[in-house]
Amino acid sequence: MVAQLNDAERQAALAALPDWEYDGIRDAISRKFKFADFTEAYAFMTRVAIHAEKMDHHPEWFNVYNNVDITLTTHDAKRENGENGGLSQRDIDLARTIEAIL
């Protein structure tokens, strides 16, 4: 089981990722990307996929033409209320990697 970020950890992490939006219902972060065309969008997704596989942490994403929407949450993170799923350091690390790829 992966540890869910607490409020202070989440706020600090998100301060360093200003383009990412927090979804409190899912305890996830997301960002929308727009590229010049489909080829650029697909190339970006390929680069992210290679890193995500190495990190063994995979994004939820949606692609239409030049748009890529990415949501990050850790499905096996343990929430304070006992439910599974939430924001973890793994999500923050992948978000930082995605930012570096840009």
Buried (B, 14 or more C-beta within 10 A) or exposed (E): EBEBBEEEBBEEBBEEBEEBEBEEEBBBBBBEBEBEEEEBBBEBBEBBEEBBEEEEBEBEBEBEEBEBBBBBBBEEBBEEEEEEBBBBBBBBBBBEBBEEEE
